[in-house]
């Protein structure tokens, strides 16, 4: 199994996303060192697996479990607690998972999420280096919150730009699972200043980490 706590899981998870390709991340949950993704992509399950059979993902052997009836593929990385559920289906009312409105804005989400995971892993490494102690563990969830300014921004944009405007605010919610007080302080001290007017939750601090909103428990 992998070691290194949450930071190692984030590093491997980022590599995993890269090697899986440009799949839209509908959901992601990190619980300590267990990382689970849900992706959606058009296609057919057997064909999707056939194209990747025998491949190495994130430098590790990958195990594929196909559920052809549900058009789903479970991908597990050997020696880790990292896995992904790939749902191969088109958008629509009968879609097996709820995903935000389609559009070209989705194309940038795999890259946006990956660089945020990489930066959070670096921040965890730095806070441990600064404060010492065991590998810190966090819980992290990816969610898409409705953007109240979406329609206003849509109306003001040129038609060619509109598909690139996201109707949601992709947000990572971070909670501490196991960390020393010194590690928490070092991590929080490194966060950028919160945007004006966004300190709406007392015990959380909302900041932007490389373009992605992150809600951090204090």
C-alpha positions in Angstrom: 0.0 0.0 0.0 1.1 3.6 -0.5 2.5 5.5 2.4 2.8 9.2 3.0 -0.8 10.0 4.2 -3.0 12.3 2.3 -0.3 14.1 0.4 0.9 10.9 -1.2 -2.7 10.0 -2.2 -3.1 13.4 -3.8 0.1 13.1 -5.8 -0.8 9.6 -7.1 -4.4 10.7 -7.7 -3.2 13.6 -9.8 -1.1 11.2 -11.9 -4.1 8.8 -12.1 -6.3 11.6 -13.5 -3.6 12.5 -16.1 -3.2 8.9 -17.3 -7.0 8.3 -17.5 -7.3 11.2 -20.0 -9.7 14.1 -20.2 -12.6 12.6 -18.3 -14.9 15.0 -16.5 -14.6 14.6 -12.7 -18.2 14.6 -11.4 -17.1 13.8 -7.8 -14.0 13.1 -5.8 -13.7 12.1 -2.1 -10.4 11.8 -0.1 -10.7 10.2 3.3 -7.2 10.1 4.8 -5.3 8.1 2.2 -8.4 6.6 0.4 -9.2 8.5 -2.8 -12.3 7.8 -4.9 -13.2 9.5 -8.2 -16.3 9.5 -10.3 -15.9 10.4 -13.9 -18.3 10.6 -16.8 -17.5 10.1 -20.4 -19.4 9.1 -23.6 -18.6 5.7 -24.9 -19.1 2.0 -24.4 -17.7 0.2 -21.4 -16.1 -2.8 -23.2 -14.5 -0.6 -25.8 -13.2 1.8 -23.2 -11.5 -1.0 -21.3 -10.2 -2.7 -24.5 -8.4 0.5 -25.4 -6.6 0.6 -22.0 -6.2 -3.1 -21.2 -2.7 -3.9 -19.9 -1.9 -0.2 -19.4 0.0 1.2 -16.4 -1.8 4.1 -14.7 0.1 6.4 -12.3 3.0 4.0 -12.5 1.0 1.1 -11.1 -0.9 -1.9 -12.4 -4.5 -1.1 -13.0 -7.4 -3.5 -12.4 -10.6 -3.0 -14.4 -14.0 -4.3 -13.4 -16.7 -3.9 -16.1 -20.4 -3.5 -15.4 -21.8 -3.6 -18.9 -25.4 -3.4 -17.9 -24.8 -0.1 -16.0 -22.2 1.1 -18.6 -19.7 1.5 -15.7 -16.1 0.6 -15.2 -14.3 0.4 -11.9 -10.6 1.1 -12.0 -8.4 0.2 -9.1 -4.7 1.0 -8.6 -2.6 -1.9 -7.2 -1.0 -1.2 -3.9 -3.1 1.9 -3.2 -6.5 2.9 -1.8 -7.2 4.9 -5.0 -9.9 4.0 -7.4 -12.2 5.5 -10.0 -15.7 4.8 -11.2 -16.1 5.6 -14.9 -19.6 6.2 -16.0 -19.9 5.9 -19.8 -23.1 7.6 -20.7 -24.4 10.7 -22.4 -25.9 13.6 -20.5 -29.7 13.7 -20.1 -32.6 13.1 -17.8 -31.8 9.3 -17.7 -28.1 9.8 -16.9 -26.9 7.5 -14.1 -25.1 10.3 -12.3 -26.0 13.9 -11.7 -23.6 16.2 -13.5 -23.6 20.0 -14.0 -24.8 21.4 -17.3 -22.7 20.3 -20.3 -20.4 22.8 -22.1 -16.9 23.5 -23.1 -16.2 24.7 -19.5 -16.0 21.0 -18.6 -12.9 20.6 -20.8 -10.7 22.5 -18.3 -11.9 20.8 -15.2 -9.6 17.8 -15.2 -6.6 20.1 -15.5 -8.0 22.6 -12.9 -8.6 19.8 -10.4 -5.2 18.2 -11.0 -3.2 21.3 -10.3 -5.2 22.0 -7.2 -4.5 18.5 -5.9 -0.8 18.9 -6.6 -0.7 22.3 -4.8 -2.5 20.9 -1.8 -0.1 18.0 -1.6 2.8 20.4 -1.7 1.2 22.5 1.1 0.7 19.4 3.3 4.4 18.4 2.7 5.5 21.9 3.6 3.4 22.1 6.8 4.8 18.7 7.9 8.4 19.8 7.1 7.8 23.0 9.1 6.0 21.5 12.1 7.3 17.9 12.1 5.1 15.0 13.2 3.5 12.1 11.3 2.0 12.4 7.8 -1.1 14.7 8.1 -4.4 13.2 7.1 -7.3 15.2 5.6 -10.7 14.7 4.2 -11.4 16.4 0.9 -14.6 16.5 -1.3 -15.2 18.0 -4.7 -18.5 19.6 -5.2 -20.1 21.9 -7.8 -22.1 24.7 -6.2 -24.6 26.8 -8.3 -23.1 30.1 -9.4 -25.7 32.9 -8.6 -24.0 35.2 -11.1 -24.1 32.6 -14.0 -27.0 34.0 -16.0 -25.7 37.6 -15.6 -22.3 36.6 -16.9 -23.9 34.6 -19.7 -26.0 37.5 -20.8 -23.0 39.8 -20.9 -20.8 37.4 -22.9 -20.4 37.0 -26.6 -22.2 33.9 -28.0 -18.9 32.1 -28.9 -17.7 32.5 -25.3 -20.9 31.2 -23.6 -20.1 27.5 -23.7 -16.9 28.2 -21.7 -18.7 29.9 -18.8 -19.4 27.5 -16.0 -22.8 27.5 -14.4 -21.2 26.3 -11.1 -18.4 27.1 -8.7 -16.2 24.0 -8.4 -15.3 23.8 -4.7 -13.0 21.6 -2.6 -14.1 21.2 1.0 -11.1 20.3 3.3 -11.4 18.9 6.8 -8.7 17.8 9.2 -8.7 14.1 10.0 -5.4 13.7 11.7 -2.8 16.5 12.1 -0.9 18.2 14.9 -1.8 21.7 16.0 1.5 22.9 14.6 0.8 21.3 11.2 -2.6 22.9 11.1 -1.2 26.3 11.9 1.6 26.0 9.3 -1.0 25.0 6.7 -3.5 27.8 7.5 -0.7 30.4 7.7 0.2 29.6 4.1 -3.3 30.1 2.7 -3.9 33.2 0.7 -6.2 35.9 2.0 -9.9 35.1 1.8 -11.9 37.0 -0.9 -14.0 39.9 0.6 -17.5 38.8 1.6 -16.9 35.1 1.5 -16.3 34.5 5.3 -19.9 33.3 5.6 -19.1 30.2 7.6 -17.5 30.8 10.9 -15.4 27.6 11.1 -14.4 27.6 7.5 -12.1 29.8 5.5 -12.8 30.0 1.7 -9.8 30.8 -0.5 -8.7 30.2 -4.0 -5.9 27.7 -4.6 -4.7 27.9 -8.2 -8.1 28.9 -9.6 -10.2 26.5 -7.5 -12.2 27.5 -4.5 -11.2 25.6 -1.3 -13.2 25.7 1.9 -10.8 24.9 4.8 -11.7 24.0 8.3 -9.9 26.2 10.8 
